[in-house]
Amino acid sequence: MDQKAINVIRNLALDMIMNTGAGHPGITMTSAPILYTLFTKFLNVNPAESNWINRDRFILSSQNAAEVLYATMFLSGYPFMLEDLKAYRKFGSKLPATATLGTPGVEISTGFPSEGFASATGIALAESIYEEKYNYKSKGLFDKTRLPKLFDYYTYVLIDDEEIMDGLNYEAASFAGNYHLGKLIVLWDASGVTKDGPISKSFYDDTLSRFSSLGWSTKFVKNGNSVTELTNAIKKAKEDINHPTIIMVKSVIGDGLKNQGSNLVFSDPIPKNDLDEWKKRIGAGTIPFTLLKEPASFIRDQVVNRGNKIYEDWKKVLEQYKTILTTDQMKEIANIPYNTVDFRIFDIDFGIDYENKELLRDSNHRVMNTISDNVYNFIGGSANLFSSTRTYLDNKGDLTPKDLHGKNIMFGGRNALMGSTANGLAISGFRPFVSTHMAYSSKLIPSIKMSALMNLPVTYIFTHDSVTVGNDGPVNQPINELSSLRSIPNLFVFRPADIKEIIGTWDIILSNRIASVISLPKTEIKAEQGTSKENVIKGAYIAGKEKAIASLVLLATGAEVQVAKSLQVKLLQEGIDSRVVSMPCMELYNLQPDSYKQQLFPKNTPIFVIEYGSNFGFEKFVPSSDYLFTINKFGVCASKEDVLKYMNLDMNSMIEKIKSLLK
């Protein structure tokens, strides 16, 4: 029956591919036995309660295996109709080309290579934290309570040969090994073939030895079609809860098809006669989307019956925990699927001193620590730059394999990984942040894109955000990074001018479920008269009013608002009246009605933009690039003052430029 059931999965997935004219038949054939074994014999899920917090998580990291996952979920009892499978990849379909969050049963959207694997480290880490925080700790042999575990789930990941070579894969494996994430089990479909041909052309690693050296348990399945071998390997992996496990499943790409073992079945359409011959061999008939009733029911019964029983048993355990956990703890557990925040930062008095200059990173540090004191699921880390980004949460401890109560995650040099891990934590009920220098932000773009795509409340904090880092040199002087981040849809990029705008920024982040960036300078900043925490929600507002009638508007962001305010004073001395508009968040400004925008920028009043970065995105505000005090070339290694002079962004140069354009 096992083989018949596997062929039903393959048959449905191949019909989906043929129906839409796109997909990956090769991995469909090789991964079907893996998913069948996992779903029917191990995966503890309840398709009728897909958000059950103690369910096992299956993460599809391979972009190429969506068809086989959808077919398996359909047969496992998830709420899809046969018509949904027929609509695969089509406009408005429940089943897009890659597994997408929001589809019942899909835990996280499949991203770029290894993103799923890397995000799984955050999901598995969350499980470890929940176990430590909420599970009952036996008080010894004579403890009569002895409650079962409330949190006890596994995270399974499917990866392919392309991902095993990816650099993010190494960062994720290293992190998971260091943290002893024993409930993380990775299934590697190792067919040895990529789209361009045999993997042996480009990859010679002893991969299992590499994983072993990183603290992983390794298993090898010689025959990828053997349910017995797969079952034994997964069973042994589950027993080793001190080490994550990778299972190398040796398979034959396109197994059973005419061009099996070749890259010709990687993603190329299958000739119809080839498919018909295969269908006849398995007794499926040639009519598309035909289900063999007995094996299809066999799959559903195994998944649903086991899942229902485990879920009902768990509900009884939850009732027992209600007698020992506090009301706050029960609220926290109930909030895991939603990770909402019940805290109003505007109610806090930060004692703002308008005469005191302070690194804006230090201002942000104060605000973040207040948040940490009041928001239980606020957690985050940095890639060896806590001391520089000032994002360390004081008195909250480091989160380590031996102490899962800490709130500070030491990512080491794993810049690319930390965003993916944060995505996994956000999926699992946390409000995570990560931090590094703005110049390094490009390393996190794939995970940032996935945060935005999935509406995950991950906050990316990037400091040293302009050429004012000076003699750190041009490599470390951001130019294009801010504009690159602003070009990502559904991402809110905040560049606060002072502590008041930082408070307003965090209020918006905590009050909403959004992916966000906070961009901070290296320089010291005074709290400015005219700035406002309340007005950050508008994206832009008047931070410096004109004396009478403004001859121009100075539009600035971040630390450059202070520059604009100084420029306003000097221009007035020259007889030129101006208005300063602070724009802490362009995305929020874009959401405002035209009537509000016209209030900020009166018609026929020239606008000058001041931001020490690329002009991309600001062209719409000005009649020509002459009105942009921005940067479109790399900097030089020099003092902050000399760098700005080299860029013609010193005060005198800007004043002369403005005067010449107003003539």
C-alpha positions in Angstrom: 0.0 0.0 0.0 2.9 2.4 0.7 4.1 2.3 -2.9 0.5 2.8 -4.2 0.0 5.8 -2.0 3.3 7.3 -3.0 2.3 7.0 -6.7 -1.0 8.7 -6.0 1.0 11.7 -4.7 3.3 11.6 -7.7 0.3 11.3 -10.1 -1.5 14.3 -8.7 1.7 16.4 -8.7 2.6 15.5 -12.2 -1.0 16.3 -13.4 -0.6 19.8 -11.7 2.6 20.3 -13.7 1.1 19.2 -17.0 -2.0 21.2 -16.5 -0.2 24.5 -15.9 2.8 23.7 -18.2 5.4 24.5 -15.6 7.0 22.8 -12.6 9.6 20.3 -11.5 8.8 16.7 -12.3 12.2 15.5 -11.3 12.0 16.3 -7.6 8.3 15.4 -7.6 9.3 11.8 -8.2 12.1 11.8 -5.7 10.5 13.7 -2.9 7.1 11.9 -2.9 8.4 9.0 -0.8 10.0 11.4 1.7 6.9 13.5 2.2 4.7 10.4 2.3 6.8 8.8 5.0 7.0 12.0 7.0 3.3 13.0 6.8 1.8 9.5 7.3 4.1 8.1 10.0 5.7 11.1 11.9 4.2 14.6 11.3 1.9 15.5 14.2 -0.5 17.9 12.6 -4.3 18.4 12.7 -5.4 19.7 9.2 -8.6 21.0 10.8 -6.6 23.1 13.3 -3.7 24.2 11.2 -2.6 26.9 13.8 -2.4 24.5 16.7 0.6 25.7 18.6 2.1 22.3 19.4 1.9 20.9 15.9 5.1 19.7 14.1 6.3 22.1 11.5 7.2 21.1 8.0 9.3 23.7 6.1 9.6 23.4 2.4 13.0 25.0 1.7 13.3 23.7 -1.8 11.5 26.0 -4.3 11.2 23.1 -6.7 9.0 20.8 -4.7 5.8 22.8 -4.3 3.7 20.5 -6.4 4.5 17.4 -4.4 3.8 19.3 -1.1 0.4 20.5 -2.3 -0.5 17.1 -3.5 0.5 15.6 -0.2 -1.4 18.2 1.8 -4.5 17.7 -0.3 -4.4 14.0 0.3 -3.7 14.6 4.0 -6.9 16.4 4.6 -6.0 20.0 4.4 -8.9 22.2 3.1 -8.2 22.1 -0.7 -10.5 20.9 -3.5 -9.3 19.1 -6.6 -10.2 22.3 -8.4 -7.5 24.1 -6.4 -4.9 21.7 -7.7 -6.1 22.3 -11.2 -5.7 26.0 -10.6 -2.0 25.7 -9.5 0.1 28.7 -10.5 -2.9 30.5 -12.0 -4.1 34.0 -11.1 -6.0 34.0 -7.8 -5.1 30.4 -7.0 -4.7 29.1 -3.4 -1.6 27.3 -4.7 1.1 29.6 -6.1 4.3 28.4 -7.7 6.1 28.4 -4.3 4.7 27.5 -1.0 3.3 30.6 0.5 2.4 31.6 4.1 -1.4 31.9 4.4 -2.0 28.6 2.5 -3.4 26.2 5.1 -0.6 23.9 6.2 2.3 26.1 4.9 4.4 27.2 7.8 6.5 29.8 6.0 6.9 31.0 2.5 9.6 29.3 0.5 12.2 31.9 -0.3 15.6 32.0 -2.0 17.9 28.9 -1.7 18.4 27.9 1.9 16.0 30.6 3.3 13.6 27.9 4.5 16.4 26.0 6.2 17.8 29.1 7.8 14.3 30.2 9.0 13.8 26.8 10.5 16.6 27.6 12.9 14.4 30.3 14.3 11.3 28.0 14.5 13.3 25.3 16.2 14.9 27.8 18.6 11.4 29.1 19.5 10.4 25.6 20.4 13.4 25.2 22.7 12.6 28.5 24.4 8.9 27.6 24.9 9.9 24.2 26.3 12.2 25.8 28.9 9.7 28.6 29.7 6.4 26.8 30.0 6.9 23.1 30.3 6.4 21.7 33.8 9.7 20.9 35.6 9.4 17.7 37.7 10.4 18.2 41.3 11.8 14.7 41.7 10.7 11.1 42.1 7.9 11.8 44.5 6.4 14.7 42.5 2.7 13.7 42.1 2.0 16.4 39.5 4.4 15.2 36.7 2.6 16.9 33.8 3.3 16.0 30.2 5.0 18.5 28.0 2.9 21.4 26.8 5.4 22.2 24.1 7.1 19.3 22.3 7.2 19.7 18.5 9.7 18.9 15.8 10.7 21.1 12.8 11.3 19.2 9.6 12.9 20.7 6.5 13.1 19.5 2.9 16.2 20.7 1.0 17.7 19.8 -2.4 21.1 19.6 -4.0 21.2 23.3 -5.1 20.6 24.4 -1.5 23.3 22.1 0.0 25.9 24.2 -1.8 24.5 27.6 -0.7 26.5 29.7 1.8 23.5 30.4 4.0 23.2 26.7 4.4 26.5 26.7 6.3 25.6 29.6 8.5 22.3 27.9 9.5 23.9 24.6 10.1 26.6 26.2 12.3 24.0 28.1 14.3 21.7 25.1 14.8 24.7 22.9 15.8 25.9 25.5 18.4 22.4 25.7 19.9 21.9 21.9 20.0 18.5 22.3 18.2 17.8 18.5 18.5 14.3 18.8 17.2 15.4 20.2 13.9 15.5 17.4 11.3 16.6 18.2 7.7 15.8 15.8 4.9 18.1 16.3 1.9 16.8 15.0 -1.4 20.2 14.0 -2.9 19.6 13.1 -6.5 23.0 14.4 -7.5 21.5 16.4 -10.4 20.9 20.2 -10.8 19.3 22.1 -13.7 22.6 22.3 -15.5 23.6 18.7 -15.0 25.3 16.4 -12.5 26.3 18.0 -9.3 29.7 16.3 -9.6 30.6 19.1 -12.1 30.7 21.7 -9.3 30.5 20.0 -5.9 32.8 17.6 -4.2 32.2 18.2 -0.5 31.9 15.4 2.0 28.7 17.1 3.2 27.8 14.7 6.0 31.3 15.1 7.5 30.9 18.8 7.3 27.6 18.7 9.2 29.0 16.3 11.7 31.8 18.7 12.4 29.2 21.4 13.1 27.5 19.3 15.8 24.9 17.5 13.8 23.9 13.9 13.8 23.9 12.5 10.2 22.0 9.7 8.6 22.1 8.1 5.2 19.2 6.5 3.3 20.6 4.5 0.5 17.3 3.9 -1.3 15.1 7.0 -1.5 12.1 4.9 -2.5 12.3 2.7 0.6 9.7 3.7 3.2 11.4 1.3 5.7 14.8 3.0 5.4 13.2 6.5 5.6 11.2 5.5 8.6 14.2 4.1 10.4 16.3 7.2 9.7 13.6 9.7 10.9 12.9 7.6 14.0 16.6 7.6 15.0 16.8 11.4 14.3 13.8 12.0 16.6 15.5 10.0 19.4 18.6 12.3 19.4 17.2 15.5 20.9 20.7 16.8 21.7 21.8 17.3 18.1 20.0 18.5 14.9 19.9 15.8 12.3 20.5 15.8 8.5 19.3 12.8 6.6 20.8 12.4 3.2 18.3 10.6 1.0 19.9 9.1 -2.1 17.4 9.4 -4.9 17.2 9.2 -8.7 15.8 12.4 -10.2 12.6 11.7 -12.3 12.5 8.2 -10.9 10.3 6.1 -13.2 10.2 8.6 -16.1 11.9 8.1 -19.4 14.8 10.5 -18.8 15.3 9.6 -15.1 18.7 10.4 -13.7 19.1 13.3 -16.2 18.7 17.1 -15.9 16.2 16.7 -18.7 13.5 15.9 -16.1 14.6 18.7 -13.7 12.1 21.3 -15.0 11.4 20.5 -18.6 7.8 19.4 -19.6 7.3 15.6 -19.7 6.3 14.2 -23.1 2.7 13.2 -22.8 3.4 9.6 -24.1 6.0 9.2 -21.4 3.6 10.3 -18.7 0.8 8.1 -20.1 3.2 5.1 -20.0 4.1 5.8 -16.4 0.4 6.2 -15.4 -0.4 2.8 -17.0 2.4 1.1 -15.1 1.0 2.3 -11.8 -2.6 1.6 -12.8 -3.7 5.2 -12.6 -5.3 5.5 -16.0 -4.5 8.5 -18.3 -7.4 10.8 -17.3 -5.8 13.8 -15.4 -6.5 14.2 -11.7 -7.8 10.7 -11.3 -7.6 9.5 -7.7 -7.1 5.9 -6.7 -9.6 5.8 -3.8 -8.0 3.2 -1.6 -4.4 4.6 -1.4 -5.8 8.1 -1.2 -7.9 7.3 1.8 -5.0 5.4 3.3 -2.9 8.6 3.3 -5.7 10.7 4.8 -6.7 8.3 7.5 -3.1 8.0 8.8 -2.5 11.7 9.0 -6.0 12.7 10.2 -6.5 9.9 12.7 -3.1 10.3 14.4 -3.4 14.1 14.3 -6.9 14.2 15.8 -5.9 11.9 18.7 -2.7 13.8 19.5 -4.5 17.1 19.3 -7.3 16.0 21.6 -4.8 14.6 24.1 -2.9 17.9 24.0 -6.0 19.9 24.8 -6.4 17.9 27.9 -2.8 18.7 28.8 -3.5 22.4 28.2 -6.4 22.2 30.7 -4.0 20.8 33.3 -1.5 23.6 32.7 -4.2 26.2 33.3 -4.1 25.1 37.0 -0.3 25.8 37.4 0.5 28.6 34.9 -0.3 32.3 35.7 -2.9 34.3 33.9 -0.1 36.2 32.1 1.5 33.0 31.0 -1.7 31.7 29.6 -2.2 35.0 27.7 1.3 34.7 26.3 0.6 31.2 25.1 -2.7 32.2 23.5 -0.9 35.1 21.7 1.7 32.9 20.0 -0.2 32.7 16.7 -0.7 36.5 16.6 2.3 38.0 18.5 0.4 41.2 19.2 1.9 43.7 21.7 -0.1 45.2 24.6 2.2 48.2 25.4 1.9 51.9 24.7 5.3 53.4 24.6 3.9 57.0 24.6 2.9 56.4 28.2 6.6 56.4 29.2 8.4 59.5 30.2 12.0 59.3 28.8 13.1 62.6 30.4 14.2 64.2 27.2 16.9 66.8 27.7 17.0 69.3 24.9 20.4 70.5 25.8 22.1 67.1 25.8 23.8 65.7 22.8 23.5 61.9 22.6 24.4 59.2 20.1 21.1 58.4 18.5 22.1 54.7 18.9 22.2 55.4 22.7 18.8 57.0 22.5 17.5 53.9 20.7 19.2 51.7 23.3 17.2 53.4 26.1 13.9 53.0 24.2 14.6 49.4 23.3 15.4 48.5 26.9 12.1 50.1 28.0 10.4 47.9 25.5 12.2 44.9 26.7 11.1 45.5 30.2 7.4 45.6 29.1 7.2 43.2 26.1 7.9 39.6 27.1 8.4 38.4 23.5 10.8 41.1 22.4 14.1 39.4 21.5 17.0 39.9 19.1 20.6 39.9 18.3 23.5 41.2 16.3 26.3 39.8 14.2 29.3 40.7 16.5 28.2 44.4 16.6 26.1 44.7 19.8 28.7 47.1 21.2 28.5 49.3 18.1 24.8 49.2 17.2 23.9 49.6 21.0 21.0 47.2 20.7 22.0 44.9 23.6 19.1 44.5 26.1 20.6 45.2 29.5 20.0 42.8 32.4 18.2 40.4 30.1 21.0 37.9 29.6 22.4 36.2 26.6 20.3 33.4 25.0 22.7 30.4 25.0 22.2 26.7 24.6 22.6 26.4 28.4 20.3 29.4 29.2 17.3 29.9 27.1 15.9 32.6 29.3 18.1 35.3 27.8 16.9 37.9 25.2 20.2 38.7 23.5 21.2 36.3 20.6 24.8 36.3 19.7 24.8 35.5 15.9 28.6 35.8 15.6 29.6 36.7 12.1 26.5 35.1 10.6 25.0 38.3 9.0 22.9 36.6 6.4 21.5 34.1 8.8 20.2 36.4 11.5 17.4 37.9 9.4 16.2 34.4 8.4 16.3 33.2 12.0 14.3 36.3 13.0 11.7 35.4 10.4 11.4 32.0 12.0 11.1 33.5 15.5 8.4 35.9 14.2 6.5 33.1 12.7 6.6 31.4 16.1 5.2 34.3 18.1 8.1 36.5 18.9 8.8 40.2 18.2 12.4 39.9 17.0 15.0 42.4 15.9 18.5 42.1 14.4 21.1 44.8 14.0 24.3 45.6 12.1 25.9 48.5 10.2 23.9 49.9 7.3 26.8 49.1 4.9 26.2 45.4 5.7 22.5 45.5 5.1 22.8 44.0 1.6 23.7 40.7 3.2 20.2 40.5 4.7 18.2 41.6 1.6 16.8 38.1 0.9 15.5 37.7 4.5 14.2 41.3 4.5 12.3 40.7 1.3 10.8 37.6 2.9 9.8 39.5 6.1 8.0 42.1 3.9 6.4 39.4 1.7 5.0 37.6 4.7 4.1 40.7 6.8 6.3 39.5 9.6 7.0 41.8 12.5 10.8 41.7 12.2 12.7 44.9 12.9 16.1 45.4 11.2 18.2 48.1 12.9 21.0 49.5 10.8 23.4 52.0 12.3 26.3 54.0 10.8 23.9 54.9 8.1 25.7 57.5 6.0 29.0 58.9 4.7 29.4 60.7 8.1 31.2 57.5 9.3 34.0 59.5 7.7 37.4 57.8 8.1 35.9 54.3 8.3 36.4 54.6 4.5 34.2 54.3 1.4 33.5 50.6 1.9 31.8 51.4 5.2 30.1 54.5 3.9 26.5 53.6 2.8 25.4 55.2 -0.4 22.7 53.1 -2.1 21.5 51.0 0.9 18.7 53.2 2.1 17.2 53.6 -1.4 17.5 49.9 -1.9 15.6 49.2 1.3 12.9 51.7 0.4 12.4 50.0 -3.0 11.2 46.8 -1.2 7.4 46.7 -1.2 5.6 46.4 2.1 8.7 47.3 4.1 8.6 50.4 6.3 11.9 52.2 6.5 12.2 54.6 9.4 15.0 57.2 9.6 14.3 59.0 12.9 15.7 62.5 13.5 16.0 62.3 17.3 14.8 60.4 20.3 11.3 61.8 19.9 11.0 60.3 16.4 12.6 57.1 17.7 9.8 56.8 20.3 7.2 57.5 17.5 8.9 54.9 15.3 8.8 52.1 17.9 5.2 53.0 18.8 4.2 52.3 15.2 6.2 49.1 15.0 4.8 47.7 18.2 1.2 48.7 17.4 1.3 47.0 14.0 2.4 43.7 12.5 4.9 45.1 9.9 8.3 44.4 8.6 10.5 47.5 9.4 13.9 49.0 9.2 15.3 51.6 11.6 18.2 53.6 10.2 20.5 55.4 12.7 23.6 57.5 12.3 27.0 57.3 14.0 26.8 61.0 15.0 25.5 62.6 18.2 22.1 64.3 18.0 20.2 66.8 20.2 16.5 66.4 20.6 15.1 69.0 18.2 12.5 71.7 19.0 9.7 71.0 16.5 10.1 67.3 16.1 7.3 65.1 17.2 6.8 61.5 18.3 3.1 61.7 17.4 3.7 62.9 13.8 5.9 60.0 12.8 2.7 58.1 11.9 2.2 60.6 9.1 5.5 59.8 7.5 6.5 63.5 7.1 5.5 66.7 8.9 6.7 70.3 9.5 9.5 70.2 12.0 10.6 73.8 11.5 8.1 76.5 10.6 8.9 79.4 8.4 8.9 82.9 10.0 6.4 84.4 7.5 6.3 83.0 3.9 8.6 80.2 2.9 10.7 80.7 -0.2 11.6 77.1 -0.1 11.1 73.8 1.7 14.0 71.8 3.1 13.0 68.2 3.1 15.3 66.1 5.3 15.5 62.7 7.0 17.3 61.3 10.0 20.3 63.1 11.2 20.1 65.5 8.3 17.0 67.1 9.9 19.5 68.7 12.3 21.5 69.9 9.3 18.3 71.3 7.7 17.4 73.2 10.9 20.9 74.8 11.0 20.6 75.6 7.3 17.2 77.2 8.0 18.8 79.6 10.5 21.7 80.5 8.2 19.4 81.1 5.2 17.2 83.4 7.3 20.3 85.4 8.1 20.7 85.7 4.3 17.1 87.0 4.1 15.7 83.7 2.8 12.7 82.2 4.8 12.3 78.5 4.7 10.4 75.5 6.1 11.9 72.3 7.4 10.0 69.1 6.8 11.1 65.9 8.5 10.4 62.7 6.7 11.0 59.8 9.1 9.2 57.3 6.9 8.6 57.7 3.2 6.3 54.7 3.0 3.9 56.2 5.6 4.1 59.6 3.8 3.0 57.9 0.6 -0.1 56.7 2.3 -1.3 60.2 3.2 -4.0 62.0 1.2 -3.0 64.6 -1.3 -4.6 67.3 0.8 -2.1 66.6 3.6 0.9 66.5 1.2 -0.1 69.8 -0.3 -0.1 71.3 3.2 3.5 70.2 3.7 4.7 71.3 0.2 2.8 74.4 -1.0 2.4 74.6 -4.8 5.2 76.5 -6.6 7.4 76.5 -3.6 10.7 74.8 -4.5 11.8 71.7 -2.4 15.4 70.9 -1.6 16.1 67.4 -0.3 18.9 66.7 2.2 19.8 63.0 2.7 23.4 61.7 2.7 22.6 58.8 0.4 21.4 58.0 -3.1 18.8 60.3 -4.7 16.7 57.4 -5.8 13.1 58.0 -4.7 13.4 61.7 -4.1 13.3 62.8 -7.7 9.5 63.1 -7.5 9.8 66.0 -5.0 12.1 68.3 -7.1 12.1 69.9 -10.5 15.6 68.7 -11.3 18.6 66.9 -9.7 20.1 70.3 -8.8 17.7 70.5 -5.9 19.0 67.2 -4.4 21.6 67.3 -1.7 22.2 63.6 -2.0 25.1 61.4 -3.0 25.6 59.3 -6.2 29.3 58.4 -5.9 31.5 56.6 -3.4 33.1 58.5 -0.6 36.7 58.9 0.5 38.6 58.0 3.6 38.7 61.3 5.5 37.1 63.1 8.4 33.3 63.6 8.4 33.8 67.3 7.6 36.2 66.6 4.7 33.9 63.9 3.3 31.0 66.2 3.3 33.1 69.0 1.6 34.2 66.5 -1.0 30.6 65.7 -1.7 29.6 69.4 -1.8 27.4 68.8 1.2 29.0 71.2 3.7 26.9 74.1 4.9 28.6 76.7 2.7 28.3 74.7 -0.5 24.6 74.0 0.2 23.8 77.7 0.9 25.5 78.9 -2.2 23.7 76.3 -4.3 20.3 77.3 -2.9 21.0 81.0 -3.5 22.0 80.4 -7.1 18.9 78.3 -7.8 16.6 80.9 -6.2 17.8 83.7 -8.4 
